[in-house]
Amino acid sequence: MFMIPNLYSFVSFRKQDLIKGLLVIFFSLLLTACQSKTVPLEFAPDGNIVKQAITLQLSQRLNPLSQQLNTQKPQLYISNINVKKIDPVTISNLPSYHLTGTYNLKLILPSQEVKQNNNKFEVYLQRQAEGKTWRLLSKDNKTSHQKSTWKSYLIVNS
């Protein structure tokens, strides 16, 4: 019949645990919110860096083809770059930018000149920690890991 005091001590013990649990959850959420890093758009690459990134990306695709065909590497002229979307992302714990848009291309080959308008591009650019250089990032499709692996190429200021 004296179960009520036991029930009361049980309930008060539970209140303390509940308060402690809520405090742990609250501080965990607070710390997690403080750790989330949003990449500022103010530091996005300028047009010259985007142009160099597109040129580097095209060169990486055309150079092996030129070697296989045993021909001279074409000269590339990029113009009218139109960035349609900039998504700030974090790759390898560094701020990065995923840019998509269009550009015009003029290829000068040994025997002809080819012009293409409104070519689509997609590049991932990452400013290095010291803030002086940019790198072009590309996903490594050769890995079978579930986690994405990235290759990084220095964009040389010209």
N, C-alpha and C positions, 0 to 999 in steps of 0.2 A: 504494500500500500504506500510505501514511501518512495515511489518511483518518480515522483515529481521533482525532488531535488536533484536526482540523478539526471533526469531529462533536462533540467535547467543548466547543469554544468556541461552537459553534452552540447546544448544549443549555444552557450556562450563560447565554448571552445570553437565551434564551427564559425561563429561570427568573426573571431579573430583570424581564422584561416581564410575566410572569405575576404576580409579587408586586406590581409597580406597578399593574397592572390590578385586582387584587383590592383593593388599598388605595383606589383611586379609586372602585370600586363600593361598598365599605364606607362611605366618607365621604359619598358621594352619598346612600346610604340613610339614614345617620344625619342628615344635614341635611334630607332630605325628611321624616323622622319628626318632627323638631323643628318644622317649619313647619306641620304639620297642626294645625288649630284645631278643637277640639271645643267646641260651644256648651254652656255649663253650664245645666242645668235649673233651678238655683237662681234664675236671673234671668228665668224665664218670666213672662209677664204675669199679673196678678191677675184676679179675676172681673170687676171693674169695667171694666177695659180690654177684656176679651173681650166684655162686654155692649155697650160703646160701638162696638167694631169690627163686631159683628153688626148693630147699629142703622145704622151708617154704610153698610155693605154693602147692607142692605135699602133704605135711602133712595136710594142710587145707582140701584137698579133701579126703585123705585116713582115717583120724581120725574119721570122722562121719560114714564112711562105716564100720570101725572096731568096732565102738560102736554098730551100728545096727546089725552086725553079731555076736556081743559078742565074738570077737576074740582079740588076742594080736595085738598091733600096729606093723606093719612091720618095719624093719630097712631099711633105704634108703642109698644107696651109689651112688653118682652122679660122673660121670667121663667124660672125653673127651668133654668138653663144647666147642662148636664152635659157636661163635657169628657171625651171618651173616650180621646183619644190626643194626645200632644204630641211632635212630632218636631223636635229641634233641627236647623236647617239654616243654611247660610251663603249669603246672597244679596248680591251686589255687595260682597263682602268684609266684610260686617257680620253679626253674629250675628242670627238670625231664628228664628221658631218657626212650625211648621205645626200648627195645632190643628183637630181634628175632634170633632164631638159632636152633641148635640141641644139644643133650646130650645123653650119655649112662646111663642106670639105672640098678642097681642091687637091687632087693627086697629080703630081707631075711625074709621068713615067718616061722612059727613054724614047718611046715612039708616039706617045699620045698624052693628052691632058684630060682628066676625068673630073667632072664637077658633080657633087651630090648636095642637095639641099634638104634641110629638116631631118638630118640623121639624129636618132635618139642616143642619149648617153646616160650612163649611170656610174657615178664614181663615189668612192668612200675616201675622204681626205681626213688626215689627222695632223694636227699641229703638234710638234714635238714639245717636250716639257720645257725647254728653254725658250720656246716661242719664236725662234729664228727661222726654222725650216718647216716644211710640210712634207708629208709622205702620202703616196697613193697606196691604198690598201686594196687587196683583192682576196676573196675567199679561196682557200686551197681546196679544190674539188677532188684532189687525189687521196685525201684522208677519208677513212671510213668511220672515224670517231663521231659520236653524236654531237660533241662540242665543236663549234666552228673553229677552224684554224685559219689564220690570216697571214698573208705574205705582205711585206712592206717594201716600197720602193721610194727612194729619195727623189724629190722633185727639185731639180737644179734650177736656181734662178738664172734666167737669161736676159 
